[in-house]
């Protein structure tokens, strides 16, 4: 785990994050323990930890007796040494979370905001920053940064300003700069599905997996990819735009210009359109859950059609990426996710059909509706605290799902 490269400043920054991450994962640790785990010299570790303690990022937690002599001081991450924000901007609401330096959630809020154009969303985000900080009992001036997630894709003219997942007005401005100005802190902007995969990797069932796909129900339908412990974003940040994979050539027209796109069959807008055609208005998750509990025929029809389309894509993803599992999560209620997985079975033959599988091929995520916001909050945290996401996930408990 020795730092690589010859740029001194880059090496110092890497080593600093490496020490923080080792203590976060394995602490409390002595300086000797840290040196052994990082392959850094004891003097280098002493210099780094001294600086981190002065900054309030590390704290002493007493001394561990180990033989003769003065017991070594044990160092641990100071949870209150820093905080980050995560916001998910959707077409009708904003979800925000605030987490501390060890990734524990300290506050969560959600507000309804139809048509979140920049002139409406930026003031709302600033107000939510203050409300979250007040709820957590911290000063917003001391925030490390904020992660903001939006529906993708980014920088694709035909897809940015139209369709049910579009956020009008954002493609015409420098979104990162505008958000940083409104929140008065450094900002990382990410697409919602990638952030959701990060959230599931850090907080959910995907803690057990290093390579997985996350099918995300947000404003549209997206795909987060984590390959060998790292999120894969693609050349322009648009990897995983699964909603516009054609699953029915010549099928339903899509706003992107193609016909038969997956999002036209498997997404919350597609579900609500299907129900509306049957004279059913389901405005929120509670209404969808009631329909599921009642065994509604129209809902069952959508599940059967969506499961058929999803089945095709599962085989494609498995053959392309060879994931340990494929997860489904986001805004679709948990009960419907389970029924959608049932409707997608039996799954097609693929490279995933092998003996000794440790996980189901298709399974629900466990972090719920806030998974993208949690992932967003983690982005600035791990930019400053860890050398790579592969080191960031906490050990996972044993999880089983039939």
C-alpha positions in Angstrom: 0.0 0.0 0.0 3.0 2.3 -0.4 2.4 5.6 -2.1 3.3 5.6 -5.8 4.8 8.4 -7.8 7.5 11.1 -7.6 5.4 14.2 -7.1 6.1 15.2 -3.4 2.9 17.1 -2.8 0.8 14.3 -4.4 2.7 11.7 -2.3 2.1 13.7 0.9 -1.6 14.0 0.1 -1.9 10.3 -0.7 -0.1 9.3 2.4 -2.3 11.6 4.5 -5.4 10.0 3.2 -4.0 6.6 3.5 -3.3 7.1 7.2 -6.8 8.4 7.7 -8.3 5.5 5.9 -6.3 2.9 7.8 -7.3 4.4 11.1 -10.9 4.6 10.0 -11.0 0.9 8.9 -8.9 -0.6 11.7 -8.6 1.9 14.5 -7.9 2.7 17.2 -4.3 2.1 16.3 -0.9 3.1 17.6 1.6 4.9 15.3 3.6 1.7 15.1 0.5 -0.2 14.0 -0.2 2.4 11.3 3.4 2.2 10.0 3.1 -1.5 9.7 -0.2 -1.4 7.9 0.8 1.4 5.5 4.5 0.5 4.8 5.4 4.1 5.8 8.2 4.9 8.2 7.4 5.6 11.8 8.8 9.1 11.4 6.5 9.8 8.5 3.5 8.4 10.3 4.4 10.5 13.4 4.5 13.7 11.2 1.2 12.9 9.5 -0.7 11.9 12.6 0.6 15.0 14.5 -0.8 17.2 11.8 -4.1 15.3 11.7 -4.5 15.7 15.4 -3.9 19.4 15.3 -6.6 19.7 12.6 -9.0 17.7 14.8 -9.3 14.8 12.3 -7.7 12.3 14.7 -8.0 12.0 18.5 -6.2 10.0 21.1 -8.1 7.2 22.8 -5.9 6.3 25.7 -3.0 3.8 25.8 -3.0 0.1 25.1 -0.7 -1.8 27.5 1.6 -4.1 25.6 4.6 -5.3 27.6 7.1 -3.1 29.3 7.6 0.6 29.0 5.2 3.4 28.2 2.1 2.0 26.5 1.6 3.5 23.0 -1.2 6.1 22.4 -4.1 4.8 20.4 -5.4 7.0 17.6 -8.9 7.1 16.2 -10.9 9.1 13.7 -12.7 12.0 15.4 -16.3 11.7 14.2 -16.9 15.4 14.8 -13.7 16.4 13.0 -15.7 17.1 9.8 -19.0 16.7 8.1 -20.3 16.5 4.6 -23.7 17.0 2.9 -25.4 14.9 0.2 -28.3 16.2 -1.9 -30.3 14.4 -4.5 -32.2 16.7 -6.8 -35.2 14.9 -8.4 -37.9 16.3 -10.6 -40.3 16.9 -7.7 -38.2 16.9 -4.5 -34.9 17.3 -2.9 -33.5 14.8 -0.4 -30.6 15.8 1.9 -28.4 14.1 4.4 -25.5 15.2 6.6 -22.9 12.7 7.7 -19.9 12.9 10.0 -16.3 12.0 9.4 -16.8 8.2 9.9 -19.9 8.3 7.6 -22.6 8.1 10.2 -25.8 9.9 9.3 -26.4 12.9 11.6 -29.4 14.4 9.9 -31.8 13.8 7.0 -34.5 16.0 5.4 -36.7 15.9 2.3 -38.7 18.7 0.8 -41.1 18.8 -2.1 -40.0 21.1 -4.9 -41.8 20.7 -8.2 -39.9 21.9 -11.3 -36.5 22.4 -9.5 -35.0 24.9 -11.9 -31.7 26.6 -10.7 -33.5 29.8 -9.6 -35.8 27.7 -7.4 -33.4 24.9 -6.3 -30.3 26.9 -5.4 -32.0 28.9 -2.6 -33.8 25.8 -1.4 -30.5 23.9 -1.1 -28.9 26.8 0.8 -31.9 26.7 3.3 -31.6 22.9 3.6 -27.9 23.1 4.3 -28.7 25.4 7.3 -31.6 23.2 8.4 -29.5 20.0 8.3 -26.6 21.7 10.1 -28.9 22.9 12.8 -30.5 19.5 13.2 -27.0 18.0 13.6 -25.9 20.8 15.9 -22.9 21.9 13.8 -21.8 25.1 12.2 -22.3 24.9 8.4 -19.2 27.0 7.9 -17.1 24.0 8.9 -18.4 21.6 6.2 -15.8 19.6 4.3 -17.9 19.7 1.1 -21.1 18.6 -0.5 -22.1 15.9 -3.0 -24.9 16.7 -5.4 -26.6 14.1 -7.5 -29.0 14.6 -10.5 -30.5 12.4 -13.1 -28.1 11.8 -16.0 -26.9 11.9 -18.7 -24.6 14.9 -18.6 -23.7 16.9 -21.7 -26.0 15.0 -24.1 -28.2 17.7 -25.7 -31.0 15.3 -26.9 -31.5 13.9 -23.4 -30.8 16.8 -20.9 -33.8 19.0 -21.4 -36.7 16.7 -22.2 -38.4 13.6 -20.8 -39.7 12.7 -17.4 -36.2 12.7 -15.7 -35.1 16.1 -17.1 -34.2 19.0 -14.9 -34.9 22.1 -17.0 -32.4 24.9 -16.9 -29.4 23.1 -15.5 -27.8 22.2 -18.8 -27.4 25.9 -19.6 -25.3 26.8 -16.6 -22.1 25.7 -14.9 -23.9 23.5 -12.4 -21.0 22.8 -10.1 -20.0 26.4 -9.8 -23.6 27.5 -9.1 -24.1 24.8 -6.5 -20.8 25.6 -4.8 -21.7 29.3 -4.6 -25.2 28.5 -3.1 -23.8 26.1 -0.5 -20.6 28.0 0.2 -18.5 24.8 0.1 -16.7 22.6 -2.3 -19.1 20.5 -4.4 -18.9 17.2 -6.3 -21.6 16.6 -8.9 -22.5 13.1 -9.8 -25.3 11.2 -11.6 -27.9 9.7 -9.4 -27.3 6.0 -10.2 -23.6 6.1 -9.6 -24.1 7.9 -6.3 -26.7 5.3 -5.4 -24.3 2.5 -6.1 -21.7 4.2 -3.9 -24.3 4.6 -1.1 -25.3 0.9 -1.3 -21.6 -0.1 -1.3 -20.8 1.9 1.8 -24.1 1.4 3.8 -26.1 -1.4 2.3 -26.0 -5.1 1.2 -23.3 -4.3 -1.4 -20.7 -4.0 1.4 -20.2 -7.7 0.7 -19.4 -7.2 -3.0 -16.6 -5.5 -5.0 -18.2 -5.9 -8.4 -21.9 -5.3 -8.8 -24.5 -3.5 -10.9 -27.2 -1.3 -9.3 -30.4 -0.7 -11.2 -31.7 2.6 -9.8 -35.3 3.8 -9.9 -35.0 7.6 -9.6 -36.7 10.2 -11.8 -36.0 7.7 -14.7 -34.0 4.5 -14.7 -30.2 4.4 -14.3 -27.4 2.0 -13.7 -24.6 2.4 -11.2 -21.5 0.3 -11.8 -19.0 -0.7 -9.2 -16.1 -2.7 -10.7 -13.4 -4.1 -8.4 -14.4 -1.8 -5.6 -14.5 1.5 -7.7 -17.4 3.3 -9.3 -17.1 3.2 -13.1 -18.3 6.4 -14.7 -17.2 6.3 -18.3 -15.4 8.9 -20.4 -18.0 11.7 -19.8 -19.6 10.4 -16.6 -22.5 8.8 -18.4 -21.7 5.0 -18.1 -24.8 3.0 -17.1 -27.4 5.0 -19.1 -29.5 1.8 -19.1 -32.8 3.6 -19.5 -32.1 4.1 -23.2 -31.1 0.6 -24.0 -33.5 -0.6 -26.7 -35.4 -3.7 -25.5 -38.2 -3.6 -28.0 -37.2 -2.4 -31.5 -40.0 -0.5 -33.0 -41.8 -0.3 -29.6 -43.0 2.7 -27.7 -41.5 6.0 -28.8 -39.0 7.6 -26.5 -38.2 11.3 -26.0 -34.6 10.4 -26.9 -35.6 9.7 -30.5 -35.4 5.9 -30.3 -38.3 3.5 -29.9 -38.6 0.7 -27.3 -36.2 2.1 -24.7 -36.1 0.2 -21.4 -37.2 3.3 -19.4 -40.4 3.4 -21.3 -41.4 0.1 -19.7 -39.3 -0.1 -16.4 -39.4 3.1 -14.5 -41.7 5.0 -12.1 -43.0 7.3 -14.9 -43.8 4.1 -17.0 -45.6 2.6 -14.0 -47.7 5.7 -13.4 -48.5 5.9 -17.1 -49.6 2.3 -17.1 -51.8 2.8 -14.1 -53.3 6.1 -15.5 -54.4 4.2 -18.6 -56.4 2.0 -16.2 -57.9 5.1 -14.5 -55.7 4.8 -11.4 -53.9 7.8 -9.9 -50.9 6.8 -7.7 -49.0 9.9 -6.8 -46.7 8.6 -4.1 -45.1 5.4 -2.7 -47.8 4.9 -0.1 -50.4 4.7 -2.9 -48.3 2.2 -4.8 -47.9 0.1 -1.7 -51.6 0.1 -1.1 -52.2 -1.1 -4.7 -49.6 -3.9 -4.1 -51.3 -5.0 -0.9 -54.7 -5.1 -2.7 -53.3 -7.2 -5.5 -54.3 -4.6 -8.1 -54.6 -6.2 -11.5 -53.2 -3.1 -13.4 -50.2 -3.1 -11.2 -49.7 -6.8 -11.7 -49.9 -6.3 -15.4 -47.1 -3.7 -15.3 -45.0 -6.0 -13.1 -45.3 -8.8 -15.6 -44.4 -6.6 -18.6 -41.5 -4.8 -16.7 -40.2 -8.1 -15.5 -40.0 -9.5 -19.0 -38.0 -6.4 -20.2 -35.8 -6.4 -17.2 -35.0 -10.1 -17.7 -33.4 -9.3 -21.0 -31.2 -6.6 -19.6 -30.0 -8.7 -16.6 -28.5 -11.3 -19.0 -26.8 -8.5 -21.0 -25.3 -6.9 -17.8 -24.1 -10.3 -16.6 -22.4 -11.1 -19.9 -20.8 -7.6 -20.1 -19.6 -7.1 -16.6 -19.6 -10.5 -14.8 -20.9 -9.0 -11.6 -21.2 -10.8 -8.3 -24.9 -9.7 -8.2 -27.3 -7.1 -9.7 -29.2 -5.0 -7.2 -32.4 -3.0 -7.6 -33.3 0.0 -5.4 -34.2 3.6 -5.2 -37.7 5.2 -5.2 -39.7 2.1 -6.2 -41.2 0.7 -2.9 -39.5 -2.3 -1.4 -42.6 -4.5 -1.9 -42.7 -3.7 -5.6 -38.9 -4.3 -6.0 -39.4 -7.8 -4.6 -42.3 -8.5 -6.9 -40.4 -7.1 -9.9 -37.6 -9.5 -9.1 -40.1 -12.4 -9.0 -41.5 -11.3 -12.3 -38.1 -11.2 -13.9 -37.5 -14.8 -13.1 -36.6 -17.2 -14.6 -33.5 -15.3 -15.6 -31.8 -16.1 -19.0 -28.7 -18.1 -19.3 -25.5 -16.1 -19.0 -22.0 -16.3 -17.5 -23.7 -15.9 -14.1 -25.1 -19.4 -14.3 -22.4 -21.1 -12.3 -22.1 -23.5 -9.4 -21.3 -22.2 -6.0 -22.8 -18.7 -6.3 -22.5 -16.7 -3.1 -25.3 -14.3 -3.9 -28.6 -14.4 -5.9 -28.2 -13.0 -9.4 -30.8 -10.4 -8.8 -31.6 -8.9 -5.3 -33.0 -5.8 -3.7 -30.8 -3.1 -2.2 -31.2 -2.2 1.4 -30.5 1.5 1.8 -33.9 2.7 0.7 -34.9 6.0 -1.0 -32.0 8.0 0.5 -29.3 5.8 -1.0 -28.3 8.3 -3.7 -28.1 11.2 -1.1 -26.0 9.0 1.2 -23.7 8.2 -1.7 -23.5 11.9 -2.6 -22.5 12.8 1.0 -19.7 10.1 0.8 -18.1 11.6 -2.4 -16.4 14.6 -0.8 -15.7 12.7 2.4 -13.8 10.0 0.5 -12.1 12.5 -1.8 -10.5 14.0 1.4 -10.2 10.9 3.6 -9.5 7.8 1.5 -7.1 7.0 -1.3 -9.8 5.0 -3.2 -13.3 3.8 -2.7 -12.1 0.2 -2.7 -10.9 0.8 0.8 -14.0 2.6 1.9 -16.7 0.1 2.5 -17.2 -1.2 6.0 -17.2 -5.0 6.7 -20.6 -6.4 5.8 -22.7 -8.6 8.0 -24.0 -11.9 6.6 -27.0 -11.2 4.4 -29.4 -13.8 2.9 -32.3 -13.2 0.6 -34.2 -16.1 -1.0 
